[in-house]
Amino acid sequence: MTPETSRLASELLPLARKVAQAAGQLLMQRPTHFDLTEKSVAIDFATQMDKKAEALIVEGILAARPDDGIIGEEGSAVESKSGITWVIDPLDGTVNYFYGLPGWNVSIAAKDKDGSIVGVVTAPTINSTWWATRGGGAFYNGHQIHCNDPIALDRSLIATGFQYDVSHRISQLEDFSKLVPIVRDLRRNGAAAVDLCHVAMGALDGYYEAGLKEWDWAAGGLVATEAGARFVQYGQEPLRTTLAAGPTLHGHLTSLLGFTAS
């Protein structure tokens, strides 16, 4: 970690953790009625709580750092004057949240021209918070974490997810079918950032998913990388696939699924 990165991380990480915790506390006040806003397709939606959480996060960040930029899943967009831009998913796993399932989370990263400097993912329903700084390691509830490596393909626990646009799910099912006869088991947990963090701490051996957006992986990808995992994106939009796993398993998965770097 360079001195400048260390200085920035020491400023940005406490703020990221503070606003993520506040948003998580807000979201724990789950309403009995949801106002749904359709996004890309009918089954891709936001709730009033997604929007409230994003507003809270943006307000907290800009109050402390008014010259920073913002990229938010729910539409917040502020051009950076400082060189730092925050990438925010105020409620990753909205479907889980809507159905009352655990694992939804708040994902916040701050990046410069070289990528994420800090990343924080907090999932209050499972009492879990992960964070990482570029070159400074990855942590889970205050303890440093590392991914599993080496792991053989036939002993691996893999997670994935599926796109909201069902027309793209056929190719995703083809990838899924290649893994089912070989790996230990597969999971579909419903929240990309937590899946990436689970790879980082060894609760999963690998995770892949097509169609993620920057706010899905900006924080969790840094956590996984700083925990020793390989985090790579393959192919082109809208089916660009994110893959995170320990280096040995990453090679096996890349070969089996036929991924090539974009």
Secondary structure per residue as TSV (DSSP state, phi and psi in degrees):
chain	resnum	aa	ss	phi	psi
A	1	M	-	360.0	127.9
A	2	T	-	-73.6	158.6
A	3	P	H	-56.5	-38.9
A	4	E	H	-67.6	-41.5
A	5	T	H	-64.2	-40.6
A	6	S	H	-61.7	-41.9
A	7	R	H	-63.6	-46.7
A	8	L	H	-62.7	-44.5
A	9	A	H	-60.2	-38.9
A	10	S	H	-66.7	-24.7
A	11	E	H	-86.7	-41.2
A	12	L	H	-81.4	-36.7
A	13	L	H	-63.4	-47.8
A	14	P	H	-59.4	-37.5
A	15	L	H	-66.6	-44.5
A	16	A	H	-60.3	-44.0
A	17	R	H	-65.3	-39.4
A	18	K	H	-64.6	-48.9
A	19	V	H	-72.9	-32.0
A	20	A	H	-64.6	-42.6
A	21	Q	H	-63.8	-42.1
A	22	A	H	-63.4	-41.6
A	23	A	H	-65.9	-39.6
A	24	G	H	-61.5	-40.6
A	25	Q	H	-65.3	-40.0
A	26	L	H	-60.6	-45.6
A	27	L	H	-69.7	-24.3
A	28	M	T	-66.6	-16.2
A	29	Q	S	-85.8	64.5
A	30	R	-	-67.9	127.0
A	31	P	-	-75.1	163.4
A	32	T	S	-87.8	-15.2
A	33	H	S	-130.5	137.6
A	34	F	-	-115.5	135.6
A	35	D	-	-97.0	115.2
A	36	L	E	-102.4	136.2
A	37	T	E	-117.6	119.3
A	38	E	E	-68.8	140.0
A	39	K	-	-110.9	-109.5
A	40	S	S	-70.2	-41.0
A	41	V	S	-142.5	174.8
A	42	A	T	-60.8	-33.4
A	43	I	T	-89.4	1.5
A	44	D	-	-105.7	111.3
A	45	F	E	-141.3	163.0
A	46	A	E	-119.5	152.4
A	47	T	E	-106.8	171.3
A	48	Q	H	-60.9	-24.7
A	49	M	H	-76.8	-33.3
A	50	D	H	-54.7	-46.4
A	51	K	H	-71.5	-39.8
A	52	K	H	-64.6	-41.2
A	53	A	H	-65.8	-41.3
A	54	E	H	-64.0	-42.1
A	55	A	H	-60.9	-42.2
A	56	L	H	-62.4	-44.3
A	57	I	H	-64.9	-48.3
A	58	V	H	-61.4	-44.1
A	59	E	H	-60.3	-43.2
A	60	G	H	-65.7	-40.6
A	61	I	H	-68.7	-48.2
A	62	L	H	-72.0	-25.0
A	63	A	H	-64.8	-36.0
A	64	A	H	-87.6	-33.0
A	65	R	-	-139.0	78.4
A	66	P	T	-67.6	-16.4
A	67	D	T	-93.9	-0.6
A	68	D	-	-79.4	157.9
A	69	G	E	-93.7	166.4
A	70	I	E	-136.7	134.5
A	71	I	E	-126.2	113.1
A	72	G	E	-120.5	143.4
A	73	E	T	-58.6	-35.7
A	74	E	T	-90.7	17.7
A	75	G	S	109.6	-8.3
A	76	S	-	-64.3	130.1
A	77	A	E	-147.7	115.4
A	78	V	E	-132.6	129.3
A	79	E	-	-75.0	137.0
A	80	S	-	-78.4	136.2
A	81	K	S	-105.8	-13.9
A	82	S	S	-98.8	-14.2
A	83	G	S	94.1	-5.6
A	84	I	-	-109.7	131.3
A	85	T	E	-126.3	134.3
A	86	W	E	-94.9	133.4
A	87	V	E	-113.3	116.2
A	88	I	E	-122.7	127.3
A	89	D	E	-115.5	102.5
A	90	P	E	-70.6	-22.1
A	91	L	E	-151.8	86.0
A	92	D	E	-81.9	123.7
A	93	G	-	95.7	41.9
A	94	T	H	-58.5	-37.4
A	95	V	H	-63.4	-43.3
A	96	N	H	-56.9	-46.2
A	97	Y	H	-61.2	-45.3
A	98	F	H	-60.9	-39.1
A	99	Y	H	-89.6	-1.1
A	100	G	T	78.6	24.3
A	101	L	-	-94.2	152.7
A	102	P	S	-78.7	171.4
A	103	G	-	99.9	-14.0
A	104	W	-	-61.7	158.8
A	105	N	E	-155.1	169.8
A	106	V	E	-108.9	127.6
A	107	S	E	-122.1	123.2
A	108	I	E	-136.1	127.1
A	109	A	E	-128.2	154.6
A	110	A	E	-124.4	130.0
A	111	K	E	-127.1	157.9
A	112	D	E	-118.1	-162.3
A	113	K	T	-65.3	-17.7
A	114	D	T	-99.7	1.1
A	115	G	E	118.5	-166.9
A	116	S	E	-66.4	133.9
A	117	I	E	-95.9	-42.8
A	118	V	E	-133.8	153.4
A	119	G	E	-145.5	135.7
A	120	V	E	-132.9	131.7
A	121	V	E	-129.1	122.4
A	122	T	E	-124.6	130.3
A	123	A	E	-124.7	89.2
A	124	P	G	-64.8	-27.3
A	125	T	G	-69.7	-17.8
A	126	I	G	-119.3	19.4
A	127	N	T	50.7	46.3
A	128	S	E	-130.7	132.7
A	129	T	E	-135.8	129.8
A	130	W	E	-116.2	149.2
A	131	W	E	-152.7	159.2
A	132	A	E	-153.3	154.7
A	133	T	E	-126.8	148.6
A	134	R	T	-61.3	116.8
A	135	G	T	80.8	2.0
A	136	G	T	-113.2	5.7
A	137	G	E	89.3	173.6
A	138	A	E	-122.8	148.3
A	139	F	E	-139.6	147.4
A	140	Y	E	-127.1	116.9
A	141	N	T	47.9	37.6
A	142	G	T	94.2	-6.2
A	143	H	E	-111.0	135.9
A	144	Q	E	-66.8	144.3
A	145	I	-	-127.2	159.3
A	146	H	-	-142.8	148.1
A	147	C	-	-74.6	165.7
A	148	N	-	-79.3	128.8
A	149	D	-	-168.0	132.9
A	150	P	S	-85.7	151.0
A	151	I	-	-130.8	128.7
A	152	A	-	-73.4	149.4
A	153	L	G	-57.3	-40.9
A	154	D	G	-79.4	2.5
A	155	R	G	-117.8	10.8
A	156	S	-	-94.8	144.3
A	157	L	E	-104.5	118.0
A	158	I	E	-117.7	139.9
A	159	A	E	-113.9	153.3
A	160	T	-	-150.4	-176.1
A	161	G	-	-154.3	174.6
A	162	F	-	-129.8	147.0
A	163	Q	-	-69.5	153.6
A	164	Y	S	-69.3	-33.4
A	165	D	S	-76.7	104.6
A	166	V	G	-64.6	-19.7
A	167	S	G	-66.4	-20.4
A	168	H	G	-92.2	-4.0
A	169	R	H	-76.7	-19.4
A	170	I	H	-60.7	-49.4
A	171	S	H	-66.4	-32.4
A	172	Q	H	-67.2	-36.6
A	173	L	H	-67.7	-31.0
A	174	E	H	-63.7	-42.9
A	175	D	H	-63.5	-44.0
A	176	F	H	-58.0	-42.9
A	177	S	H	-67.4	-25.9
A	178	K	H	-69.5	-31.0
A	179	L	H	-86.7	-34.5
A	180	V	T	-53.5	-43.2
A	181	P	T	-75.1	-7.4
A	182	I	T	-114.5	-45.6
A	183	V	S	-79.8	167.4
A	184	R	S	-59.1	-48.5
A	185	D	E	-172.3	167.5
A	186	L	E	-126.4	150.5
A	187	R	E	-129.5	149.0
A	188	R	-	-129.2	94.8
A	189	N	-	-89.5	-25.7
A	190	G	S	98.0	7.7
A	191	A	-	-148.8	110.9
A	192	A	H	-61.1	-44.8
A	193	A	H	-62.2	-41.6
A	194	V	H	-67.8	-38.4
A	195	D	H	-59.2	-43.5
A	196	L	H	-62.6	-40.9
A	197	C	H	-69.3	-32.6
A	198	H	H	-66.5	-34.5
A	199	V	H	-62.9	-42.9
A	200	A	H	-58.8	-37.4
A	201	M	H	-98.7	1.3
A	202	G	T	85.4	9.0
A	203	A	S	-78.1	-17.1
A	204	L	-	-133.2	152.6
A	205	D	S	-89.7	-29.6
A	206	G	E	-158.8	160.5
A	207	Y	E	-149.2	135.8
A	208	Y	E	-142.4	149.4
A	209	E	E	-163.4	139.7
A	210	A	E	-92.9	146.3
A	211	G	S	87.3	13.0
A	212	L	-	-69.9	151.6
A	213	K	-	-102.1	166.1
A	214	E	H	-56.3	-39.4
A	215	W	H	-67.9	-19.7
A	216	D	H	-71.8	-35.5
A	217	W	H	-117.0	-7.5
A	218	A	H	-59.6	-42.5
A	219	A	H	-84.4	-51.3
A	220	G	H	-63.8	-33.8
A	221	G	H	-64.3	-39.1
A	222	L	H	-66.4	-42.3
A	223	V	H	-59.0	-46.2
A	224	A	H	-63.1	-44.8
A	225	T	H	-62.4	-44.7
A	226	E	H	-70.3	-17.1
A	227	A	T	-89.4	3.7
A	228	G	T	99.8	0.0
A	229	A	-	-79.8	156.4
A	230	R	E	-89.6	128.8
A	231	F	E	-121.9	112.6
A	232	V	E	-139.4	148.7
A	233	Q	E	-115.7	136.0
A	234	Y	E	-122.7	147.2
A	235	G	S	82.2	-167.1
A	236	Q	-	-121.7	157.2
A	237	E	T	-62.3	147.9
A	238	P	T	-89.8	7.7
A	239	L	S	-110.2	22.7
A	240	R	-	-59.1	130.8
A	241	T	E	-109.0	130.1
A	242	T	E	-92.8	131.6
A	243	L	E	-133.0	127.2
A	244	A	E	-131.6	130.3
A	245	A	E	-168.7	164.8
A	246	G	-	-56.5	154.4
A	247	P	H	-53.7	-42.0
A	248	T	H	-65.8	-51.8
A	249	L	H	-65.8	-35.7
A	250	H	H	-56.2	-43.4
A	251	G	H	-62.9	-42.4
A	252	H	H	-63.2	-44.4
A	253	L	H	-67.4	-40.8
A	254	T	H	-60.1	-42.5
A	255	S	H	-67.8	-46.0
A	256	L	H	-64.2	-42.4
A	257	L	H	-87.3	-7.0
A	258	G	T	72.2	29.9
A	259	F	-	-77.7	141.6
A	260	T	-	-129.9	140.6
A	261	A	B	-62.6	140.6
A	262	S	-	-87.1	360.0
